[in-house]
Amino acid sequence: MGRAKEIIVKVIPAKIANEFVKKYHYSGKVVPNSILHFGCFLDEQLHGVLSYGSPMVKKNVIQFVENTKWNEMLELNRMAFNDYLPKNSESRCISISIKLIKKNAPHIKWILSFSDANLCGDGTIYRASGFHLIGVNKNTSTYQLPNGEVVCSLTSSAHRTKESNGKSGTNWIKENGGKKLEGFQIRYIYVIDKTCKITVPILPFSKIDELGAGMYKGKKVTLQERKQQASEA
């Protein structure tokens, strides 16, 4: 693992985390629901951020794990790293952050996260970090505005100013020329408490290729192609 073992992961203030996310996350945006932020440090400098919080619509996802109470799960809703960190850093940082959650917030039973396979990737880091694949769905909520800005209909409340006349996020986006991005949103779960039971089917990772949802660094590519390239390297 090399220098990845030297990375220090610790809680940081929201202001510092959000500034980093805006600079390095492909969306350029933070999630307003984020309440817990981990900074990833190497050589005494911040090079990565993991932000956790409540899902935007918790009632739609809380049933993914049996008998989950309202405060027993979190969503890893932002993950941003610069290019300074070495290989395997992301999965190591996720692992450490989950261990810290388990130690300091033992009531948290599981973690939810999504990959935007219409803009970024299909979740390589999650698979390497021991997450289960539970959904590969066509994108229904991510749009691109005429100025190139990418917005999500679920988190577009910031656009609901007086000029929007109280319209929903989706209606505001469409009326302002937003076009839905083609691609997939992929859902992953990490169970911290191994006694918990996932209530939805756990899918094989091959399902991503089966549905044509493979993406890496914003480019369409299958898992099989990546394995082939790795074997030839």
Secondary structure, 3 states (H helix, E strand, C coil): CHHHHHCEEEECCHHHHHHHHHHHCCCCCCCCCEEEEEEEEECCEEEEEEEEECCCCHHHCHHHECCCCCCCEEEEEEEEECCCCCCCHHHHHHHHHHHHHHHHCCCCCEEEEEEEECCCCCCHHHHHCCCEEEEEEECCCEEECCCCCEEECCCHHHHCCHHHCCCCHHHHHHHCCCEECCCEEEEEEEECCCCCCECCCCECCHHHHHCCCCEECCEECCHHHHHHHHHHC
